[in-house]
């Protein structure tokens, strides 16, 4: 993992797992442009100062909310929505549950999370593609993408976007795994707000994203769809939209 990947964390009063996707290196040299796509956990904890920084300093003009309706009902849309920022609701999980779609067998040794990630694509292909399209079509300003913890649903969408923009596979996987370092802080924030004790360490560890899960997920996309870009094309993203995404995310001097 490069120093660029380590230096992308963003500090806010109400967020523990926020970072700029910009700064990730590109296969042909250069890096993704900063201030275009920010990944976070859910936004209900934002302070007024956080909102001012996100809409001012970072220029956030749209939010991609990947949560289910029941999560929205329980926790709210967050202070960015209350401040008038456009929120696109793009749930990655069916409202009736988390059932895995009818997909080819993964094998007995496959991590269950790989199946869940494939299920996002199987159940909610249109929303996944729409998330990529919303980033590509935004001419000015930044996008915040989030789910609950900013690691699974957000991790899948960011992995597809970064892959389509030309970030090498090992860097895509490393970015996904970075959220593992923030899981304890997320649980501390959640339990404090709820007035509950922290779970035992082994329970917290169970929620940490692991690089091998994302690597396996992307390998399956390679085998079944010709990679992330192949999957996006199969599900309606055009070559023009892919080119627009690349132009939006890549620094002007990137190869």
Helices and strands as residue ranges (DSSP letters): H 3-6, E 19-20, E 37-40, H 48-55, E 60-65, H 69-75, H 79-82, E 86-89, H 112-123, H 125-137, E 142-146, H 153-165, H 169-178, G 179-182, H 183-194, H 201-206, H 211-225, H 228-234, H 239-249
